[in-house]
Amino acid sequence: MSPGPRAAFAGASLFLALVGAALGQASAVTAPAGPQTSDDAASYVRFVQEPAATCVARNGMQILVQNAHPSRKLRVWLDRFHMGVGTGDRSRSDLLPGGEPEPLGCSRSLSGPQDWRLVRAAFID
């Protein structure tokens, strides 16, 4: 059974993020481009990676989440995964339109890689 398009995109995104980290550059990891509708809140959620001292010391990058919508607030629910396994940690954040990205944590902990995955996004007006 071959991996679906999401698995292929995730692999490509991870590869690009690792290349950017190796070059010391910040990178954005986003969902595949597609038609955006004004009601599709998830399409405006962006995960961004930036170098941060603590994270770089662990050979990782700081992961942040950002609202890319120009005028509407977003509420996002995220699950944290450590070494590919869900940790049971679910966070909720309210993101301002065009606001600064909100830090989530390092892409690597002391014991291995970690990431955050979007569970749900909704506009809050």
N, C-alpha and C positions, 0 to 999 in steps of 0.2 A: 504494500500500500504506500503510495507516494504522499509526501507532506502536502498539505493544502497551501493556498496562497498566503495565508497569514503566517504560517511557519516559515515560508520562504522569505517573506518581508521581514520577520523578526530576525532571521539569520543575517540578512543583508544590513539591517539597521545596526545590529550588534557589531558586524564587521566594520561598518563606517564609523561607528562610535569608537571602536578600538583603534582604528587608524588615526582618527582625530586625537585621541588621547596620546598615542605614540608621538604625534607631531606637536603635542602641547597646545592644541586648539580646542576651543569650545565647540560643541556640536549640538544640533537639535535632532531629537529622535521623535518623529511624528507619525501619525497614521497615514496610510496611503492616500494620495490625492484622489479626490473623487468629487462628484457634484455635491456642493454644500447647499443645504437649504437653511433658511433662517430658523427652522425648528430643530435642527440637528445639533444639539449642544455638544455632543462628544467630538464632533469634527473641529471644534475650536479649542480643544485641550491639546497642549503641547508639552512634551517632556524635553527638557534641555539639560545638557551636561556642560559643566564648567570645572576648571581646575580649582581645587581648594587644598590648602596645605595638608590637612589631616588625611584627605582622600588620596592625594598624590603620593603621600608616604606609604600608602597601602597599595600602590599601583592601580588606583582607581580614579574616578571623577565624582564630583558632587552632582547629584541628580536633583533637578528642580521641576516643578510643574507650573504652567502658565496658561492664562486665558488669552486667546488670540482674537476674541471678538472685540470689535471697536467700541461697542456701546452697551453691551449687556453683561450683567454679573453671572458667574457660573458657580454652582455648587458641585463639587466632585467627590466621589467616594473611590478610594484607592486601596488595593490589597498589596501587602508586602510579601515578596518571595525571597527566600534565602537558599542559595544553592539549588534553585529550581523547585523548591518545595514551599507551599504556602505556609506562612507563619501564624495565621489567624489574626494578624494585626490589620485592622481596617481603619483607615483615617478618613475624615471628612474635612474639606476645606472650602471656603468661599473665596473665589478669585475675582478681583476687580477687572473691569474691561481695560485691556492694554496695560495692566499693572505689572509690577516687578514679579519675576518668578518666585515661587515659594519653595525653599529648600526642603527636600525630603530626607536625604542622607547620602552616604557614599555608595558608589557602585560595588565596592568591596568592603566587607567587614573584616575583622581580624581572622575569621575562619573561612571566608569564601565570598563569592559574588552574591549580590542581592539586587533586586529591582522592584519596581512598583508597577502595578497594572491597573488600568482604569476599569472600575466595576460599573459605574454609572455617572452620568453628567446630566445636569438639568439647569435651565436658566432660572434665576431668581429675580423677579422684577418687583 
